[in-house]
Amino acid sequence: MFRLYRKFNDIRGQSIVEFALVLPILLTLIFAIADFGNVYHQYNNATEAAREGARRAIGQGNETQIKDAVHRQDASYTVGISFSDIKMKAPYDTTIAAAGSTVTVTVTKKINFLTPMKAIFLAVLPGESISATCTMMF
């Protein structure tokens, strides 16, 4: 009877089975944390680039100078510029902007993921790109 009890009470393989069950969940959590931090960092960079472009625009810069200010952060950004002053048309030259008008700089970039967790994040994120906007007044 005692031998039978010892045979079914052997727990040597239990820790390996538990580890095999917990490992995928643990790796998913670690990858999700790493990718979330990376996406948040990319969003902060895009916000900073939009802010720099708007600063350049209100500092009496032309369209090329505004885009150069944004591309100093990252050359892969797509830049959109709009003014509230209806008289302003492309190519933009902010030296003729009216006081009180606003400039809006929008920066867009495709998200670069670190890990293969793209499918999980695309369920949470509305798309595969990050967009940041900054509006400043002249």
C-alpha positions, 0 to 999 in steps of 0.5 A: 500500500505504501509503495502504491501511495509513493508511486502516485505522489511523485512530484518530480515532473510537476515543476516542469509541467507548471513551467511549460504552462506558465512560460507562454503567458509570461513571454506574452506579457514581457513582449507586450510590455516591450512593444508598448514601451516602444510604441509609446516612445515612437509616439513621444518622438512624433509629438516632439517632431510636430511641436518642433515643426509648429515652433518653426512655423510660428518662428517665421519659417517657410514650408521647407524649413518646417519640414526640415525641423520635423525631419531632424527628429526622424526622416521617415515622418510624413508631414502635413501643414495647415493654417487657419488663415485662408490667404495662406496657400502652398508653398507656405511662407509664414512671414506673411501670416496674420497675427492670431492665426494658427498653424497645425502640423501633423506628423505620421509614421508607420509603427515599428514593432520590436517583437512579433506581437503585431496582431495583438497590438493591432486589435488595440491600436486603430491602425499601423501608424502613429499620428501626432498633431500640434497647433500653435498661434502666431 
